[in-house]
Structures are given as structure tokens and as C-alpha cells.
Amino acid sequence: MELVSKISKGTKMDQIYLPKNRRGFGIGEYVIVKPLETRKVIEKPFFYNIKHIEPIKTDIVMEILNIINNITDRYENIIITGSFLDEGFNFNDIDIIIVTEEKLNEKYIKKSIEDTIKIKTHIIILNNKVLIEGLSIDPLYQMMLSRCITKKRFIFKVKYKINYKILDLHLLKSKLLIDNFDYLNGNEKYYLTRNMIAIFLYIHHKKVNKEIVDKEIGKLFNIRDIQEIKQNILNKDKFLKVYKKIYNNIFNKIMENIKRGAE
Amino acid sequence: MVQNRKKLIDLFIGNISNSIVHKILEKAIDNKEIVNKYIKEQNVSLEIAKRYREKINPANTILPHRDVVYIKNRIKNKVKAELTLRISKGYKNINLELVEEMVNKVLKDTTIA
């Protein structure tokens, strides 16, 4: 005997009413109460270049995918990326890219996710064309997407087209470190250094991903562990001397190519 | 304390100048779709400048005229220097006429002037 019933709100306790005229479910008998609707099983996401991730983060990712999926199914893929995927919990927000051709309500999606998981998110909604274009011209996009969790399989093959004007814009960001060294925290310094070195590798036609960039930072700045930057325990003079040299070197190379492109 | 305020003003100038250079260079890029979609999201200088502005007294009202003149001139010079450097290296399509207008706007937005 099975019976479908609704939980109703009571004053001291909530209850489930049983019809008086029924077969079975006699007074004094013990019964099992369980929800009729089980949580929708969502397919396993795809992990790219993630060797380790804390189980709680996987739960958060599943929750995010679930929320977006409940709001809309008009997307081609959902990509979770950024510092959230780094080991530990030292991240500012969760970067979520929704690849879609449709116009989605970004604010509503953001609010729905943040209200549930209580973590700040950064949502980027773009179409496949812009994503591929970004990947082909922007080393930072390549780096960001070299490590991600996606809802659907994510394979991309792009032709590299170096756009020096865009690289100039990206490099400009890293100039901040030179004037603000004493005022930036370790993570900000790491972010600006990583930005510059990703551009450095890219213009030398080298592969760009987080591990490669970190390794190159260690090599160029003679730093044993990247944590030295993140923990803000750098030797300022030594670090800035190398930093300025690399910055100027990249800047000049970018300018040469912009000039060549304009001629 | 006075020195500290001056340092904060200098840091504000550096970051806000960087942000204006960023905006003018955005306009010099041909691929508008790419710029609109994500380059704009990555302009961190303005956010850092705002952080410094909050620490410069008076934080909620405009600064004294003498400070405004100093800040405005320094920003204009810094932005023009950064853009002129690029023009001298062969960068085309940079509109220097935007500088004045953008500096005024940003000073207003950050309650400097």
C-alpha cells in the first residue's frame, strides 16, 4: 500500500494527513516517510587539467550547474574557472562563463546562484564566436580556460592570431605593480606578474597555462616558490628591477609589431 | 599625515591615469565586439583608484580647488605622456582630444571635482 500525500504546516509540528477511509496504515503502525521527488541527477561535469579539487568545491560546482540548468537550458556550455579552482579557499569569487547564443538575464542568474551558495560570482555571458575569438587572440583567456570544469565536453582548436593592440591593453594593467608595489597585497602582485608573463610567453609563441606561467615566473625572477609572491615576502628592489626590464622588453616588442601592422 | 595624503593622491593619479589610457586605447582597437565583451571587464585600475580615493580626505565631498588643479594637471600630463609614447612608436588611431573630456568625467565620478 502506497499513499501520496502533502506535508501541511502545523503550529507546533508539521503533519501529513491520512484519509479516514483507507486500507492499511493502521493506528499505531510505524511507516516510512520519504520525499516523492528526488533531486534531479545531473550528469557528471568535465574536469580539465584539475589534478586536485576539494570535495566541497565539487558540490558547489554541481549546485551552480543545477541552478543555471533550472533557470535555462538555452546554453551551449557552462564553464567554471578562475582562482576558485586553485587549491585552498583563497579566492575572491567564482568565474562562471555561460556560452550561449541567447540573451540571458545575467543579474537574475547571478542573484539566484549567490542567494543559494552565498559566494560572490563573476558571470560572463558570451556566444561561441566571441569565446573562440577570445581564445585565439588572448593569452589570458587561454590561461584561464586551460584549467576549468565544464558542463559539457569542451574541445577547442583555435588558430592563434596575435592582436598586439589588445596585448598592449592587457600589459598596461601590469604597469600598476611598478607604481603601487608597497600598496598591493600578495595576490594582486601575483595576478599582475602572471598577467605580464602570460603575455611574454604568448608573444614568444609559447604555450600558456597556469603551470607553465608559474614555472616561468620562478625562472625569470629567480623565485623558488610562487608562494613568495602570494605571501608578499618579496625583495622589492630585486623583484622590481627584473619586473621593469621584462615589462619594457614586452612593451617595445608590442609597439614594434603595432607599428609594423600599421605600415 | 600630510605626506601620507600626498602619497595617496599620487597613487590615485597613477591609477586613474592608467584607467583613462586604457579607455582611450580601447577606442583605438578595431575589433569592437571583443573589446565590448570582455576587455572592459578587466580594467582594474579604476577600482584601485576608487580604493585610494576613499582614503583621501575629504572623502565624501569635492577636494579643495588647489588639490583639484594639481590632480587634474598631473593626470592630463601622465595620460598624454603614455599616449604620446605610443604614437611616437608608430601606434595609429589614438585620439588625444579625448583626454580633457575623460579627465573631467573621471574627476566628477570620483568626487574629486
Interface residues (C-beta under 8 A of the other chain):
Chain A: I124 L126 V130 E133 G134 I137 D138 L140 Y141 N163 K165 I166 D168 L169 H170 L172 K173 K175 L176 D179 N180 Y183 N252 M255 E256 I258 K259 A262 E263
Chain B: L11 G14 N15 N18 V21 H22 L25 E26 A28 I29 D30 N31 E33 I34 K37 Y38 I39 E41 Q42 N43 V44 S45 I48 R86 K89 G90 Y91 K92
